[in-house]
Amino acid sequence: MRRIKGSFFCMALAMLCLLAGARFPGESAASAKTRVITDMKGRKVEVPDPLTRVALFGGPTGQIAYILGARNRLCAVSKALKASEMLHLMDPSIRELPAPRGASGNINMEELLLSDPQLVIAGDLDASIVEKKTRIPVAYLESSMKRGFELLKEEMRFYGEVFQEGPRAERYIAYLQETVAFLHRRTRDLPREKRKVVYNGYSPNRLVTLGGDSFMNERIETAGCLNAAESVSTGAKKEGLHVGLVEVSMEQVLVWNPDILVIDFGEPEQLFEAPRWTTIRAVHSRQIYKEPIGIFIWNRPTAESAVLHPLWLAKLAYPERFRDLDLRREVKRFYKETVGFDLTDDQADAVVRADYDVKFGPLQRKEHR
C-alpha cells in the first residue's frame, strides 16, 4: 500500500511538472505573447507577456515587489518574507500567499507548482533546483552578502524590467543616492581618528559579525563611522552561519574596543552587567543598540536598510551633526514614498526599537517569543 501511495505521489508530481511548462488549453504557439528579460547573471529568459504570476524567493529581496507596486503579481514567496511582523500588519493578505521556499535549497516543489508561476526569481542554489526539476522559466539573482549600493541599483533595475516598472525603480535609486549624498556631505570632514568605531555583535553570544568585504562595511562608512571588523574577511561559507557572517573571539572585540555596539539578540541591559563586556567603551558609555527591524532586519543587504540603516547609525554616532535629522519622520517618509505603507508615529518608533520581529528559524531574534 505504501508503495502504491508513493508511486501515485510521484506520478502526480510529474504531471504537475509537465503542466507547469504547458500552455493553457486552446493557446497556440503563434498566439502566445512573450518577451525576453535579462537576469542578474546576464542570462536571457523568455517569459509570458503580460507577466502576472511570479514566485519570488529570498526573504530580504521580497520587499522590492512592494517598492515597485507589484505585490499583486506575486504568486509565491519565501517563508522568511511571510514571517515579517511588519508585513502582517501592513499587508494582511501576505498570510494567504503560498511560501514553498524555506531555508536556502529547501523548496516544496509540489506547493511551488500548485502556485502556478510564470517565472521564478531566486538565488543560485534555489534557481538551479527549480530549473532542474521543472519547466518554469527561472531568473537568477546575484545572491551575495557583498552586495553594496551599486549592486542594489542593478538589482532594482532588474526587477524594474521584470515587472515593467522602470520609472519606480529609478525613483527608488534617486532616493538612495540622495540619502548617501546627504550623509557624505555631513561627515566627509571627519578625520579617521575621530570617526566612531562600530561593532556589530550578532547571535546570542554577540561574537558573530559582518566584516570589511561585506555590504555592511559600506553602510557603516556611509554613516561616517568605521567598521571594527573591517580587516575581517567574511566571504566564505561557514557551518552554522549564514554566508557572509563570521565568528570572532572575545579577545578580538576587546582589542577593537568599539564606541558603538549593535546587537540583534536580547536586550542591551544584559551586557551592562556582563563581566567580559564591561571594559568595552560602548558598554561603559551605554552605547548599545538593537538592530532595527522593518520588513526585514536591517543587517541584511535590503533596499530598506540601504537607505535607513546609515541614517539611523549616523544619528546615533553624531547627534550634534544630525540634530536636525528627525529619524521618525525619515522612517515614515521612506515607507510611505517607496513602499506605500503609511506608518503612525508609534509604528515608525517600533521599527527603530526593533519591536517587530522576523519569526522564521534563525532569523527569529526575540528570545521571549
N, C-alpha and C positions, 0 to 999 in steps of 0.2 A: 504493500500500500504506500509506504514512504517513497519507494522508487517511482511509482506512478505519479504521486503528487509532485515529486521533484522534476520529473520529465515534463509534466504539464506546465509547471512554472517556467522551465527553460524554453518550451515552445511558445508560451505566451510572451516571454521577454523578447524572443527572436522576432515574433510578429510585430511587437511594438517597435523594435529597431527598424524593421522594414517600413512600417507606416511612417516613422519619423522622417524618412527620406522620400516618402511618396508624395505625389501631387494630390490635391483634392479631387474628388470624383468629377469627371467632366472637364477637368482643366487640362488643356493640351500644352505641349512644349512650346508651341507657337504663341499661345495666349498668355503664358506665364511671364509677367514682367519681373525683371531682376535688375540689380545694379551691383557694381563691384566696389568694395571698400578695401582699404589697406590697413592691416592690423599693425601693432606696435613692433612686430618683428619684420615688417616690410613685406609680409605675405599678402597676396591678393585673394580676397574671399568674396564669392558671389552669394548675394543674399536676395530674398524676395523684396519687391518694391510695390506697395509700402511694407516697411518692416514694423510689425506691430506686436511681436511676441519675442522678447529677448530674455534669456536666462543669464543673469549677471552674478558671477561667483567672485568671492573675496569680500570680506566684511568691510574693510576700510573704503574700498573703491565704490561701494554701492551708493554712497551719498551723491555721487556725480549725477545719477539719474534725476535726483531731486533738483540739483543745481540747474540742470538743463530742461526742467519741466517735462521729463519723460517717464515719470513714475508709472503712469498708466500703460506703458509699453513693457513693463517687466512682468514676466510670467513665472519666474522662479528666481530665488536669491540664495545666499548662504545663511546658515543658521546664525552666524555671528551678527549679521545685519538685523535679523529678526529679534535678536536678543537685546537690542538697544532700547533702554527705558525711555529715552527721549523720543525715539521714533514712535513707540507705542502711544505716547501722549500726543504727538503732533500728527501722526497718521495711523489711527487705529486699524485701518484696512491692512496694514502690514502683517497683522496676525493671521490673515486668511491666505497669504501668499505661500505657495509651496517653497520649502527650503531643502532641496535634495543634497546640498553640499554641506558637510560638516567641517571637520578639520581638513587641511590640505591633503588631497589624494583620497578622501573618503566621500564618495558620491553614491547616492541611492539612484541607480540607473533607471529603475522602474519608475520612481517618482519623477525623475527628470523627463522621461519620455511622455509620461502622462500629462505633464505641464505643457506639452506640445510647442516647444520653442522653434522659432525660425532661425535663431542664432544663439550660440553660447559664447560668452566672453569670459575668459579665465586666464590664470597664470599658467606657467609651463606644465606643471605636473597635472593639474586638473584638465587643462585643454587637451593634453596628449591622451588622457584616459578617455575623454568623450570622443575624440577623433578616432580612436581605435575601436570603440565599442558601438558607435552609431554612425549614421549618415548625416547628422545635423551639421550644418556649417559652423566652424569654430574660428573665433578670432583670438589671437594670443595677446595678453597684456605683458608689459615689462614689469615683472614682479620682483622687485629688489628693494631692500632696505637702504640702498644708496640713493634712492630717488630724491633728488633735490628739486629746486624750483623749476629748472629748465625741463627736466623730465616730466614734472607735473603739468607743465604747459603743453607738452607733446601729448600727454595722456588726455588732457581736457579737449584738445583739438581732435584727437582720435574719436572720442565719444561724441563730439560735435558732428563729426562725419557720420558716425553710426546712426545717430538719432536725427540727423539733418537739422541740427540746432547750432550751427556755426556761430551766429551772432551772439547767442547766450554764452557760448564757450569763451568768446573773445571778451565779453563783458566781465566774466569772472577773472580772466587773465589780467585785464586792466586794473581790476580791484586789487589783485595780488601785487601787481607791480607798483601801484600807488602806495600800498602799505609798506612794502620793502623800501621804497624810496624815502618815505616819511621817516622810518626808523634809521636809515643810514644818515639822513640829514641831522637827526638829533644826536647821534652817537659817534659820528666819524672823527670828532676831535679828541675822543678819549684815548690817551696813551695806553698801550698794552698793560703796563704795570698798574693802572688804575681801573682796569676792567674787572668786573665781578666774575669770580670763578664759580661755575655751576656744576654740580654733580647730580646726575640722575640715578638715584638708588632704587632700582626696581626689585620686585619679588619680595616675599616676606622677610628675607634676610638683608634686603637693601644693598646687595652686592652684585646685582646684575645691572648692566648699563649699556649705553649706545656710544660707540667711540668716534674717532675722528674720520673714519671712512663711511659714516652713516649720514642719512639726511639730517639727523639731529644736530650735527656739528654746524651745519649751515643755519639752522633755525636759531641756535644759541648765539652765533656770531652776528646774525641779523639783529638780534636784540641788544647788541653791543657788549656781550659777555664772552667769556672763554669757557670752553668745554673742558672740565677737569680731565676727562678721558680722551683728549684729542690725540694723544700718541698711541692709543689702543686701537688695534685692528679688530673689527667685528664682522668681517665678511664671510668667514667660514661657518658652516653649519655645525652646531654642537648638540650632542644628545641632551634632550630635555629642555632645550632653549629654542625659542623662535629664531629663525635665521636673522642674523644681524645683531643679536644680543650676545653679550659675553659676560662671564662672571670674573670679578676681580677680588683681590684679597682685602681684608680689613686694614692690613698694614699699608697697602697702596692708598686707600682712601685717607688714612691718617697723614701720609706724606702729601697728598694733594691739598688737604685742609681747606675744602671749598667754603666760599662765602654763602652759597645758597645750596640747599639740598631739596630735591624734588623726589617725592615718593609716590608709589601707586598702590601700595597695600597699607591698611591700617590707618592710624592717626598720628600726626606729628607729636602729640603728647607722649606717645610710647617711647620716643627717643630722648626726651628731655632728662629722663632718669636712668637711661641705659648706660652702664659704666663704660662700655667700649666707645661710646659715641660722644660723651660729654666734653671731651677736649677739642672736638672739631669746631672750627669757628662758626659754621652755620648753626650748629646745635646750641653752642654757648650764647649766640646772639638771637636765638629763636627764629632763624630764617629757614624754617622747614615748611614746605608747601606740598599739597596734594596735586597730582597731575589732573587737570580739569578733564571732564568727560562731557561731550555733546552727543552728536550722533554716534561718535566713536571716541575712544580715549585718545588724547592728543599726543601720545608717544608713538603714534603710527604716522606714516607719510601720507596724510589725507589732505583733501582740498580745504577742509575747515581748519585743521591745525596749522596749515601753511600760513594762513592769514592771522589766526587768533593766537596761536602759541607765542610767536615773537612779541606781539603786543602785550600779552599777559606778563611775559617774563621781563620785558623792558620796564614796565610799570612797577614791578616788584623790585627790580635791581636798582633803578634810578628814579625814585619817586619825585625828586626835585626837578629832574629834566622833563618828566612827563606829568607835571602837576595838572596840566590842562587836559590830559587824556582821561576821559570818562569811560572806563572799561565796560561798565554795564551798558552804556549807550552803544559802544562799538560792537559788543556781542549781539545786542538786539538788531543793530543795523545790518550786521553780516547775515544773520539768519533770515531776516525779512527780505533784504535786497537780493541775496543769491539763492537761498534755499526755499523761500516762500513761507517760512514759519514765523508767525507773529508772536514773539515771546513776551510775557509780562516781565516786570522788574524782578519779581521773585524767581521766575524761571531762568532768567539770564544770570542771576546770582547763583542759582543752583548749578548751572553749568560750571561756573568758575570754582565753586566749592567742591566740585566732584560729587554732588549729591545723586546724580544719575549714575546708572551702572550699565555694564555690558554683561548680561547674565549668560555667559557661554564659556564653559570649560575653564581653561587657564586665564581667560580674559575677565572672569568674574573677580572684581577687585575688593569687594567689601566683605570682610571676614565674618560679619554678623548676618549675612544673607545666605 
